[in-house]
Amino acid sequence: AEYRAAYLVDAARAYLQLGDQVGAGRALVDADRAAPAEVRCRPVARTVIAEIARGGPAGVGVARLSTLVGLTR
């Protein structure tokens, strides 16, 4: 599960580079379902969550992740 989550975090980064915040958010939420610690504790995942949250209105799943990792309250 950790490998799948790491892959999905990398996919989220790729989606962001392409400007697809929805795809990035979906990949992160899927990664969190597969292995929550991989998303909540990896610095790169936290960075991607922050970039999505800064980019405009984030989906409910990304907003929840942002709160869980302590980026928003």
C-alpha positions in Angstrom: 0.0 0.0 0.0 2.9 2.4 0.7 4.3 2.0 -2.8 0.9 2.7 -4.3 0.5 5.8 -2.1 4.0 7.0 -3.0 3.2 6.5 -6.7 -0.1 8.5 -6.3 1.7 11.3 -4.5 4.2 11.5 -7.5 1.2 11.4 -9.9 -0.3 14.3 -7.9 2.9 16.3 -8.4 2.7 15.6 -12.2 -0.9 16.7 -12.4 0.0 19.9 -10.6 2.8 20.5 -13.1 0.3 20.2 -15.9 -2.1 22.6 -14.1 -4.7 19.9 -13.3 -5.5 20.6 -9.6 -8.6 18.4 -9.7 -6.5 15.4 -10.9 -3.8 16.2 -8.3 -6.4 16.4 -5.5 -8.0 13.1 -6.6 -4.6 11.4 -6.6 -3.8 12.6 -3.1 -7.2 11.5 -1.7 -6.6 8.1 -3.3 -3.1 8.0 -1.8 -4.5 8.8 1.6 -7.0 6.0 1.3 -4.2 3.5 0.4 -1.7 4.6 3.1 -2.6 7.6 5.3 0.8 7.9 6.9 2.5 8.1 3.5 0.5 11.2 2.7 0.3 12.8 6.1 4.0 12.4 7.0 5.8 12.8 3.7 7.1 16.4 3.2 6.5 16.2 -0.5 2.9 15.3 0.0 2.4 18.1 2.4 3.9 20.5 -0.2 1.5 19.2 -2.9 -1.5 19.6 -0.5 -0.4 23.2 0.3 0.0 24.1 -3.4 -3.5 22.7 -4.2 -5.0 24.6 -1.3 -3.3 27.8 -2.4 -4.4 27.4 -6.0 -8.0 28.1 -5.3 -11.0 26.3 -3.9 -9.9 22.8 -3.1 -12.2 19.8 -3.1 -13.6 18.4 0.2 -11.0 15.6 0.3 -8.1 18.0 -0.2 -9.5 20.4 2.4 -9.8 17.5 4.9 -6.2 16.4 4.2 -5.1 20.0 4.6 -6.7 20.1 8.1 -5.3 16.6 9.0 -1.7 17.6 8.2 -2.1 20.9 10.1 -2.0 23.3 7.1 -5.4 24.8 7.9 -7.8 24.8 10.8 
